[in-house]
Amino acid sequence: MKRFGVLALAVVAVMVFTGVAFASKTNTGCGLGQLIFKGHEGLVSQTCAATFNGTFGNQTFGITSGTSECDQFKTVWASERLNIFVADNMDGLAKDIAQGSGEYLNTLAVLLEVPEGQRVDFYSRLQSNFSQIYTSDQVTSIDVLKNIETVISPT
């Protein structure tokens, strides 16, 4: 009788999970597991894809780098390193933006991945829009990043 109960529970679980597996084709998210098991929508395939992504950490890499069919964040403030840099260097960055050059401004350009050939224009654009970036003495680092994104985003 105990075997029958376990067997019945297993059958119900398979039926429930199979229904969930067919309900959405994106259960596994992105990453190499998604690429390897692409086109296979079954429970076992999706479980293997999710396990592969989680075990090898490739989904995290894919999200941060925008590879393995993962979407990379497009906003400026998505980078933790950038957030920390701006928060820790508000005064130095303000001075460099105001003068249009300097070490803090160069580091900002590197963190934003501005190509070297475009940095002079980048520095000039920030300098000419300084008052839109540093809007008050109480401006926060998040506001500064949002304002920089507004200034450098193509309109």
N, C-alpha and C positions, 0 to 999 in steps of 0.2 A: 504494500500500500504506500509505503514511503517513497519507493521508486516512482510510482505513478504520479505522486504529487510533485516530485522534482522534475519529471519529464513534462508534466502539464505546465509547470512554471516556466520551463525552458522554451516550450513552444509558444506560450503567450509572449515571453520576452522577445523572441525572434520576430514574431508578428508585429509587435509594437515598434521595435527598433527598425524593422524593414520599412514600415510605413513612414517613420521619421526620416529614414535615409532617402526615400524617394520624394519626400516633401520638398526638399531643397537641394540644389546641386552645389551649393557653396558651404556646406557644413564644415568643410576642412579649411576654409580660408585660402590663403595663398602660401607659397613656398614650394620647395622641391617635391614634397609629397603630393601636392596638387598637380604638379607637372607630370610626375611619374604615373599617377593613377588617373590622369585626365581621361574622361570618357567612360570611366567605370563608376557607376552610380550606386552600386550595392553597398550593403552594410560593411562587409569585410574590406572592400576597397577603400571606403571612406575612413574606416577605423585605422587601416594601415597608413593612409595618407596623413591623418591627424597625428598618429603615433610617430611617424617618420619626422614630421615637422617639429613636434615637441621634443623628441629625443635628441635630435641633432642641432636644434636651435637655428635652423635655416630660415624659419618663418620670421624670426626677429630680425635677422640680417636682411631678408627680403623687404620687410617693411621699412627699415631705416635706409636701405639703399635704392629702393624702388625697382628691385629685380624679382625674378621668380614669380611673375604675374602679380606682384604686390604693388599697391599704389603708395608712392612716397608722399609724405605731407608736403603741401605746397606753401604753407604759410611760414613766414620768417621765424616766428617764435616757437616753432615746433622743435627746434634744436635745444637740448638741455645745455650743451656747452655754450651756445650763444646766449641763452638766458642768464647763465651764471656770469659770463664775461661782462655783459652789459650791466647787470646788477652790481657787480663788484667794481666797475670802472666808470660809473656815471659821470663823474667830474672830469676825468682825463679824456673820456670820449667826447664830452661836450666841448672841451677846449680844442681838441683836434678837428672836430666838425666845424667849429667856428673859424679856424684858421685854414681849413681845407687840406691839411696834411698832418702826418704824425703817426707814431707807433700804434696808438689805440685805433685809429682809423684804418690803418693797414691790417691790423688783426681782425677788425670787423669785416673788412673786405675778404679776408681769407676764410673766415667762418661762414660768410654768405656765399662763398665760392664765386666771387666776382673775378672773371679772367683778368690777368695782368694788363692786357691791352685796353681794357675798359675801365680800369681803376681811376685814371685821372678824371674821366667824365663822371664816374661814381662819386668821387670826392667833391667835385665841383657841384654836382647836383645836391648833395647833402648840405654843403656849405651855403648854397643859395637858398635853401629851404630850412635853415637852422631854426627859425622861429616857429615853423610848423612841426618840428621834431621835438624840441625842448620848449614846450608851450608855457611852462611856469616853473618856479623854483621847487614846487612840490610834485612835479611829474614823476611817475614811477617808471621803472625799467621796462615793464610790460607796455606801458603807453609809448615809451620811446621806440620800442621795437615795432609796435603797430604803426606809429607815425613814420618810421623809416620805410616800412613796407608800402605805405600809401605813397610816399615820395618816389620810391624807386619802381613801383608797379607801372607798367605801361597803361596809358589811359585810352 
